Amino acid sequence: MSHREVSPDSEPSQFPAPVPTGSRIGPRAAMISGFGALLLLMGILSFDSVRLLFDLEVSSARVRQDFSNRERTLEDVRSSLYESGNLLREYALVHPNANGSDTFRHQLRSMSDRTNATLRACMQSLSNDQRVPFQNLSDELNNYWSMVDRVFDAGTAKQDRSQLHNSALAQHATVMAITRDVSALNELELRDAERKIADVFAQFRARVRTGTIVAFALGLLLAASTIVYVGRLEQRAEDKYQDSLRSQRELKGLSKRLVDAQEEERRALSRDLHDQIAQALSALLMDVENLAESSRNGAVAREGLQRIKLLAETCVNEVRNMALLLRPSMLDDLGLVAALQWHAREISKRTGLLVDVVDDHFADTLPEEHKTCVYRVVQEALHNCANHAHARKVRVVLRENSDHLTLSIEDDGIGFDPRRSRGLGMLGMQERATRLGGSFKVESSPGHGTRIRVDLPLAPDPAPQQSVPA
């Protein structure tokens, strides 16, 4: 059994599906552009948000650092003022000599140098507007240092020293007041900077909110467009699927009508050959025999008539064989098993192939369509065994029970790979089985023969029906 044959009984049973020649790219391009724009917008929004947050973080850190530096500077000034006040009180209590005064002056100048250096370093990091109050503080602080230094001068008279001491205390109070004013101004600047940062944060929130709304609206529009587009594609696919189902049903109906027409044509041709041509040849053969017997004295005439008789007999046998091959009358008259056994004998006579037909619990009461299907499957299978499989033995088994019929055809030929190669004959057999609701299975491998199995469902109580060829 092979796939390479093209049998006259084979019909094309599968049709290539239509291949789409093009696709619509307009909606697809629009969706790609829309999603690309959405991703670009989200990327720009994210980049701008990260940049702005970084700038805000840097600005906030700088403001707080500047505030801390100014507060530390003011705290150093206050500490120096407190220490200088302590020095003045100690000096007033102990009334030291010249060496003691030099010690107090040395401590004072060390304190003033450290404080002035810290104040100058702070002023260098300030802007022009911020530097004004600190410059005022520096001037008053220098005046204070000068007064205290004169108090610690041992050459100053006691009365003058007392006046200088009071002036230094007054200047001390002035400088302390200035530090408080600068500290308050520093607090105001901090609050102003925080307010500006809060305004920037508010703008940032507004920008993020606007960008989010735009992105959400664009995403919603894209989602709606995608849903509509996918819905149209699904509807189009469903329409195509329904069209394919209708086409498949129409093709199955057309295939059935073609097979019915072919069987009917074979039946009619077989009857015409048997009823008309064969009978005419038989009548001619009888007339020739009568003439041969009546022409006893004409040896030449008898010899010619004898040749005509042989030719007529040959024609009768050929016509009978052709009629039986087209549609064996015994399939309608004697049943399926008898027709299969006759066909097996004819195959054996022509090819030498040993064919064994076995019926296992087979009642031979099948509907006409089932009989025709089984006979054509066996006919095609034996044809393949004889011409392509190089088989020596074939076993045909028929089994029947209450609800289905099983046909098995097994040979010892060369086999083949049914997954890669299957000819029109195999497709025709499968089409016949499938059209009756049955199954068709081929088991084969190179060098191990072939086994065909056909299962056909049977009605439990088949009603009498008119014979319709398959």
NUKOL-139269 format. One record per residue (C-alpha): residue in one letter; x, y, z. Coordinates in Angstrom, 2 decimals. Layout:
BEGIN
> a; X; Y; Z
...
This chain:
BEGIN
> m; 0.00; 0.00; 0.00
> s; 1.65; 3.20; -1.07
> h; 0.87; 6.82; -1.55
> r; 2.39; 7.35; -4.96
> e; -0.50; 6.03; -7.04
> v; -3.19; 8.04; -8.81
> s; -6.19; 5.78; -8.93
> p; -9.28; 6.45; -11.05
> d; -11.28; 5.86; -7.86
> s; -9.48; 8.60; -5.97
> e; -11.06; 11.99; -5.54
> p; -9.42; 15.12; -4.16
> s; -10.70; 15.42; -0.63
> q; -8.76; 18.37; 0.71
> f; -8.57; 21.86; -0.66
> p; -5.93; 24.43; 0.17
> a; -7.08; 27.14; 2.49
> p; -7.04; 30.66; 1.11
> v; -3.87; 32.54; 1.96
> p; -4.24; 36.21; 2.83
> t; -2.49; 38.37; 0.29
> g; -2.04; 41.42; 2.43
> s; -2.69; 42.98; 5.81
> r; -3.92; 46.33; 7.00
> i; -1.07; 48.29; 8.47
> g; -2.87; 51.59; 9.10
> p; -4.35; 50.75; 12.55
> r; -1.22; 48.89; 13.53
> a; 0.98; 51.88; 12.66
> a; -1.40; 54.17; 14.52
> m; -1.29; 51.96; 17.63
> i; 2.51; 51.77; 17.50
> s; 2.75; 55.54; 17.14
> g; 0.28; 56.10; 19.98
> f; 2.03; 53.76; 22.38
> g; 5.38; 55.24; 21.35
> a; 4.12; 58.75; 22.08
> l; 2.72; 57.60; 25.43
> l; 6.03; 55.98; 26.39
> l; 7.93; 59.08; 25.25
> l; 5.65; 61.33; 27.31
> m; 6.08; 59.12; 30.37
> g; 9.85; 59.09; 29.84
> i; 10.03; 62.87; 29.55
> l; 7.80; 63.29; 32.60
> s; 9.90; 60.85; 34.62
> f; 13.19; 62.50; 33.56
> d; 11.89; 65.98; 34.34
> s; 10.55; 64.82; 37.71
> v; 13.83; 63.20; 38.67
> r; 15.80; 66.29; 37.58
> l; 13.50; 68.66; 39.46
> l; 13.57; 66.53; 42.59
> f; 17.34; 66.47; 42.45
> d; 17.49; 70.27; 42.09
> l; 15.07; 70.65; 44.99
> e; 17.10; 68.31; 47.12
> v; 20.32; 70.21; 46.32
> s; 18.66; 73.59; 46.97
> s; 17.15; 72.44; 50.24
> a; 20.46; 71.02; 51.40
> r; 22.29; 74.23; 50.45
> v; 19.74; 76.43; 52.28
> r; 19.94; 74.35; 55.42
> q; 23.72; 74.21; 55.24
> d; 23.96; 78.02; 54.86
> f; 21.56; 78.47; 57.76
> s; 23.59; 76.10; 59.92
> n; 26.84; 77.90; 59.03
> r; 25.38; 81.30; 59.94
> e; 23.94; 79.97; 63.19
> r; 27.26; 78.39; 64.13
> t; 29.01; 81.69; 63.38
> l; 26.54; 83.61; 65.55
> e; 26.93; 81.00; 68.28
> d; 30.71; 81.48; 68.15
> v; 30.22; 85.27; 68.45
> r; 27.96; 84.82; 71.44
> s; 30.41; 82.44; 73.07
> s; 33.26; 84.88; 72.54
> l; 31.16; 87.68; 74.02
> y; 30.36; 85.59; 77.07
> e; 34.00; 84.66; 77.53
> s; 35.12; 88.26; 77.10
> g; 32.52; 89.34; 79.68
> n; 33.93; 86.79; 82.10
> l; 37.41; 88.12; 81.46
> l; 36.22; 91.67; 82.25
> r; 34.64; 90.55; 85.53
> e; 37.74; 88.66; 86.58
> y; 39.94; 91.61; 85.69
> a; 37.75; 93.96; 87.70
> l; 37.93; 91.69; 90.75
> v; 41.63; 90.89; 90.87
> h; 43.20; 94.21; 89.66
> p; 46.29; 92.47; 88.24
> n; 49.65; 94.07; 87.67
> a; 51.22; 94.69; 84.27
> n; 52.09; 91.06; 83.69
> g; 48.56; 89.98; 84.57
> s; 47.10; 92.58; 82.23
> d; 49.21; 91.24; 79.39
> t; 47.82; 87.77; 80.06
> f; 44.23; 89.04; 79.88
> r; 44.99; 91.00; 76.70
> h; 46.60; 87.93; 75.11
> q; 43.51; 85.81; 75.84
> l; 41.28; 88.57; 74.50
> r; 43.19; 88.96; 71.26
> s; 43.29; 85.18; 70.69
> m; 39.53; 85.12; 71.22
> s; 38.96; 88.08; 68.91
> d; 41.17; 86.68; 66.15
> r; 39.33; 83.34; 66.20
> t; 35.93; 85.00; 66.19
> n; 36.83; 87.46; 63.40
> a; 38.23; 84.62; 61.24
> t; 35.03; 82.62; 61.67
> l; 32.92; 85.68; 60.86
> r; 34.97; 86.52; 57.73
> a; 34.71; 82.89; 56.48
> c; 30.95; 83.02; 56.94
> m; 30.66; 86.36; 55.13
> q; 32.58; 85.04; 52.12
> s; 29.88; 82.41; 51.49
> l; 27.04; 84.98; 51.64
> s; 25.50; 87.06; 48.92
> n; 25.73; 90.86; 48.95
> d; 22.28; 91.28; 50.49
> q; 22.95; 88.68; 53.17
> r; 26.41; 90.14; 53.95
> v; 25.15; 93.58; 55.16
> p; 23.90; 92.59; 58.66
> f; 26.96; 90.43; 59.22
> q; 29.21; 93.35; 58.19
> n; 27.43; 95.57; 60.72
> l; 27.93; 92.90; 63.32
> s; 31.63; 92.68; 62.43
> d; 32.10; 96.45; 62.79
> e; 30.39; 96.61; 66.19
> l; 32.30; 93.54; 67.32
> n; 35.63; 95.18; 66.38
> n; 34.65; 98.27; 68.36
> y; 33.91; 96.04; 71.31
> w; 37.28; 94.32; 71.05
> s; 39.02; 97.72; 70.97
> m; 37.23; 98.90; 74.11
> v; 38.00; 95.73; 76.01
> d; 41.63; 95.86; 74.91
> r; 41.93; 99.43; 76.30
> v; 40.39; 98.23; 79.59
> f; 43.17; 95.66; 79.88
> d; 45.85; 98.32; 79.28
> a; 47.79; 98.69; 82.56
> g; 48.74; 102.31; 81.80
> t; 45.17; 103.48; 81.79
> a; 44.01; 105.38; 84.87
> k; 41.64; 103.69; 87.24
> q; 38.85; 106.17; 86.62
> d; 39.26; 105.93; 82.87
> r; 39.41; 102.15; 83.12
> s; 36.07; 102.17; 84.97
> q; 34.48; 104.30; 82.25
> l; 35.94; 102.04; 79.55
> h; 34.63; 99.05; 81.42
> n; 31.10; 100.49; 81.42
> s; 31.41; 101.42; 77.74
> a; 32.60; 97.89; 76.94
> l; 29.63; 96.44; 78.76
> a; 27.31; 98.70; 76.82
> q; 29.00; 97.69; 73.57
> h; 28.71; 94.08; 74.69
> a; 24.97; 94.49; 75.02
> t; 24.83; 96.18; 71.62
> v; 26.71; 93.33; 69.95
> m; 24.47; 90.75; 71.65
> a; 21.41; 92.60; 70.37
> i; 22.88; 92.64; 66.86
> t; 23.49; 88.87; 67.04
> r; 19.88; 88.37; 68.04
> d; 18.74; 90.54; 65.15
> v; 20.99; 88.67; 62.70
> s; 19.73; 85.35; 64.06
> a; 16.13; 86.48; 63.59
> l; 16.98; 87.65; 60.08
> n; 18.58; 84.28; 59.45
> e; 15.38; 82.56; 60.56
> l; 13.38; 84.77; 58.22
> e; 15.66; 83.90; 55.32
> l; 15.32; 80.20; 56.15
> r; 11.53; 80.44; 56.19
> d; 11.62; 82.41; 52.95
> a; 13.81; 79.76; 51.34
> e; 11.52; 77.01; 52.62
> r; 8.53; 78.90; 51.22
> k; 10.23; 79.09; 47.84
> i; 11.01; 75.38; 47.97
> a; 7.37; 74.70; 48.91
> d; 6.27; 76.78; 45.90
> v; 8.58; 74.78; 43.67
> f; 7.17; 71.56; 45.12
> a; 3.67; 72.81; 44.42
> q; 4.63; 73.54; 40.82
> f; 6.21; 70.12; 40.62
> r; 3.04; 68.47; 41.92
> a; 0.99; 70.44; 39.41
> r; 3.27; 69.38; 36.55
> v; 3.20; 65.76; 37.66
> r; -0.57; 65.87; 38.02
> t; -0.97; 67.42; 34.57
> g; 1.41; 64.92; 32.99
> t; -0.35; 62.05; 34.74
> i; -3.74; 63.21; 33.54
> v; -2.47; 63.59; 29.97
> a; -0.76; 60.17; 30.09
> f; -3.88; 58.58; 31.59
> a; -6.12; 60.18; 28.97
> l; -3.80; 59.07; 26.16
> g; -3.56; 55.59; 27.66
> l; -7.35; 55.42; 27.99
> l; -7.73; 56.51; 24.38
> l; -5.19; 53.92; 23.24
> a; -6.87; 51.22; 25.35
> a; -10.28; 52.06; 23.87
> s; -8.82; 52.08; 20.36
> t; -7.08; 48.78; 21.02
> i; -10.25; 47.20; 22.38
> v; -12.23; 48.37; 19.36
> y; -9.53; 47.22; 16.95
> v; -9.15; 43.82; 18.65
> g; -12.94; 43.45; 18.69
> r; -13.06; 44.11; 14.97
> l; -10.25; 41.60; 14.41
> e; -12.10; 39.00; 16.50
> q; -15.31; 39.66; 14.60
> r; -13.44; 39.41; 11.31
> a; -11.77; 36.19; 12.43
> e; -15.14; 34.79; 13.52
> d; -16.64; 35.71; 10.16
> k; -13.73; 34.05; 8.37
> y; -14.13; 30.98; 10.58
> q; -17.84; 30.76; 9.83
> d; -17.09; 31.21; 6.13
> s; -14.55; 28.41; 6.30
> l; -17.09; 26.17; 8.06
> r; -19.67; 26.92; 5.39
> s; -17.10; 26.31; 2.67
> q; -16.10; 23.06; 4.32
> r; -19.70; 21.91; 4.48
> e; -20.22; 22.90; 0.87
> l; -17.05; 21.08; -0.18
> k; -18.12; 17.98; 1.71
> g; -21.49; 18.13; 0.03
> l; -19.83; 18.61; -3.35
> s; -17.48; 15.70; -2.68
> k; -20.43; 13.49; -1.75
> r; -22.28; 14.47; -4.89
> l; -19.18; 13.80; -6.99
> v; -18.73; 10.36; -5.45
> d; -22.43; 9.59; -5.83
> a; -22.35; 10.72; -9.44
> q; -19.24; 8.61; -10.09
> e; -20.79; 5.51; -8.54
> e; -24.04; 6.05; -10.40
> e; -22.13; 6.48; -13.65
> r; -20.19; 3.29; -12.97
> r; -23.38; 1.45; -12.13
> a; -25.03; 2.63; -15.34
> l; -21.95; 1.84; -17.44
> s; -21.65; -1.60; -15.84
> r; -25.30; -2.34; -16.59
> d; -24.97; -1.08; -20.15
> l; -21.93; -3.24; -20.72
> h; -23.60; -6.27; -19.18
> d; -27.10; -5.81; -20.51
> q; -26.46; -4.47; -24.00
> i; -22.94; -5.01; -25.29
> a; -22.38; -8.35; -23.58
> q; -25.79; -9.65; -24.70
> a; -25.17; -8.45; -28.24
> l; -21.80; -10.18; -28.29
> s; -23.35; -13.33; -26.83
> a; -26.02; -13.31; -29.55
> l; -23.31; -12.81; -32.16
> l; -21.41; -15.73; -30.67
> m; -24.49; -17.98; -30.90
> d; -25.12; -17.00; -34.51
> v; -21.50; -17.73; -35.37
> e; -21.79; -21.19; -33.78
> n; -24.95; -21.92; -35.75
> l; -23.29; -20.84; -38.97
> a; -20.23; -22.93; -38.16
> e; -22.38; -26.02; -37.63
> s; -24.46; -25.41; -40.76
> s; -21.39; -24.90; -42.97
> r; -20.19; -28.49; -42.75
> n; -18.88; -28.60; -46.26
> g; -17.02; -25.29; -46.20
> a; -13.81; -25.88; -44.31
> v; -12.52; -22.37; -44.97
> a; -15.78; -20.82; -43.85
> r; -15.78; -22.91; -40.71
> e; -12.22; -21.79; -39.92
> g; -13.12; -18.10; -40.35
> l; -16.24; -18.47; -38.28
> q; -14.20; -20.22; -35.61
> r; -11.85; -17.22; -35.41
> i; -14.84; -14.90; -35.15
> k; -16.17; -17.08; -32.34
> l; -12.88; -16.89; -30.42
> l; -12.77; -13.13; -30.87
> a; -16.35; -12.80; -29.70
> e; -15.64; -14.93; -26.63
> t; -12.66; -12.74; -25.82
> c; -14.80; -9.61; -26.14
> v; -17.50; -11.09; -23.93
> n; -14.95; -11.95; -21.21
> e; -13.34; -8.49; -21.37
> v; -16.69; -6.73; -21.20
> r; -17.73; -8.91; -18.26
> n; -14.48; -8.16; -16.43
> m; -14.82; -4.43; -17.11
> a; -18.39; -4.44; -15.83
> l; -17.40; -6.32; -12.70
> l; -14.47; -4.01; -12.02
> l; -16.61; -0.92; -12.45
> r; -19.40; -2.17; -10.23
> p; -19.63; -5.89; -9.46
> s; -23.21; -6.97; -9.73
> m; -22.66; -9.50; -6.99
> l; -22.20; -6.57; -4.55
> d; -25.88; -5.82; -5.10
> d; -27.00; -9.41; -5.65
> l; -24.86; -11.62; -3.35
> g; -23.50; -9.17; -0.78
> l; -20.27; -7.56; 0.34
> v; -18.34; -10.69; 1.37
> a; -18.95; -12.45; -1.94
> a; -17.87; -9.35; -3.87
> l; -14.69; -9.04; -1.81
> q; -13.84; -12.70; -2.26
> w; -14.39; -12.46; -6.03
> h; -12.18; -9.36; -6.22
> a; -9.51; -11.11; -4.13
> r; -9.51; -14.07; -6.56
> e; -9.23; -11.73; -9.55
> i; -6.28; -9.90; -7.98
> s; -4.60; -13.21; -7.20
> k; -5.09; -14.41; -10.82
> r; -3.61; -11.23; -12.31
> t; -0.75; -10.52; -9.89
> g; -0.07; -13.69; -7.89
> l; -0.79; -11.81; -4.64
> l; -2.23; -14.11; -1.95
> v; -5.33; -12.42; -0.53
> d; -7.19; -13.89; 2.44
> v; -10.66; -12.46; 3.18
> v; -11.97; -13.24; 6.69
> d; -15.42; -12.25; 7.99
> d; -15.73; -12.39; 11.78
> h; -19.38; -12.32; 12.96
> f; -20.29; -10.39; 9.84
> a; -24.03; -10.43; 9.05
> d; -23.68; -8.65; 5.68
> t; -26.76; -6.49; 6.30
> l; -25.02; -3.16; 5.90
> p; -26.55; -0.08; 4.31
> e; -25.65; 0.48; 0.68
> e; -23.31; 3.36; 1.45
> h; -21.33; 1.26; 3.94
> k; -21.04; -1.63; 1.48
> t; -19.75; 0.64; -1.25
> c; -17.30; 2.34; 1.13
> v; -15.82; -0.95; 2.35
> y; -15.59; -2.39; -1.17
> r; -13.87; 0.72; -2.57
> v; -11.42; 0.87; 0.35
> v; -10.48; -2.77; -0.10
> q; -10.26; -2.32; -3.91
> e; -7.91; 0.67; -3.54
> a; -5.83; -1.05; -0.84
> l; -5.34; -4.23; -2.91
> h; -4.45; -2.10; -5.92
> n; -1.72; -0.40; -3.84
> c; -0.47; -3.74; -2.49
> a; -0.16; -5.21; -5.97
> n; 1.43; -2.19; -7.68
> h; 3.48; -0.38; -5.03
> a; 3.97; -2.31; -1.78
> h; 5.59; -5.42; -3.39
> a; 3.64; -7.53; -0.92
> r; 3.20; -11.30; -1.11
> k; 0.34; -11.75; 1.33
> v; -2.63; -9.60; 2.29
> r; -5.18; -10.31; 5.01
> v; -8.58; -8.59; 4.90
> v; -10.71; -8.93; 8.06
> l; -14.32; -7.76; 8.52
> r; -15.83; -7.54; 12.01
> e; -19.30; -6.33; 12.92
> n; -21.11; -5.81; 16.20
> s; -24.24; -3.98; 17.24
> d; -22.96; -0.46; 16.80
> h; -19.96; -0.41; 14.49
> l; -18.08; -2.16; 11.69
> t; -14.31; -2.69; 11.65
> l; -12.28; -3.30; 8.49
> s; -8.62; -4.30; 8.77
> i; -6.23; -4.71; 5.82
> e; -2.69; -5.86; 6.57
> d; 0.15; -6.71; 4.17
> d; 3.79; -7.79; 4.39
> g; 5.10; -5.24; 1.87
> i; 7.93; -2.73; 2.04
> g; 5.89; -0.18; 3.99
> f; 6.30; 3.61; 4.05
> d; 6.15; 6.64; 6.37
> p; 2.51; 7.79; 6.49
> r; 3.49; 11.10; 8.15
> r; 5.54; 12.22; 5.15
> s; 3.90; 10.58; 2.17
> r; 0.24; 9.95; 1.48
> g; -1.22; 9.85; -2.02
> l; -4.62; 10.60; -3.45
> g; -5.69; 6.99; -3.01
> m; -5.18; 7.20; 0.75
> l; -6.98; 10.53; 0.86
> g; -9.89; 9.05; -1.08
> m; -10.19; 6.17; 1.39
> q; -10.04; 8.56; 4.33
> e; -12.67; 10.80; 2.74
> r; -15.06; 7.88; 2.28
> a; -14.68; 6.78; 5.92
> t; -14.96; 10.31; 7.29
> r; -18.08; 11.07; 5.23
> l; -19.88; 8.19; 6.97
> g; -18.78; 9.43; 10.41
> g; -16.03; 6.83; 10.77
> s; -12.29; 6.88; 11.32
> f; -9.36; 5.95; 9.09
> k; -5.96; 4.97; 10.48
> v; -2.75; 3.92; 8.74
> e; 0.06; 2.13; 10.61
> s; 3.24; 1.59; 8.62
> s; 7.00; 1.96; 8.69
> p; 9.66; 1.29; 6.05
> g; 10.40; -2.44; 5.83
> h; 7.60; -3.57; 8.17
> g; 4.48; -3.64; 6.02
> t; 1.29; -1.63; 6.32
> r; -1.94; -1.96; 8.29
> i; -5.10; 0.00; 7.48
> r; -7.98; 0.16; 9.96
> v; -11.40; 1.62; 9.20
> d; -14.14; 1.96; 11.84
> l; -17.65; 2.84; 10.68
> p; -20.55; 3.52; 13.07
> l; -23.79; 1.60; 12.51
> a; -27.30; 2.62; 13.46
> p; -28.86; 0.33; 16.10
> d; -32.02; -0.30; 14.05
> p; -31.39; 0.88; 10.53
> a; -34.56; 1.80; 8.73
> p; -35.09; 0.52; 5.19
> q; -33.67; 3.00; 2.74
> q; -33.23; 3.36; -0.93
> s; -29.86; 2.28; -2.27
> v; -27.72; 5.34; -2.79
> p; -24.21; 4.78; -4.06
> a; -21.37; 6.25; -2.05
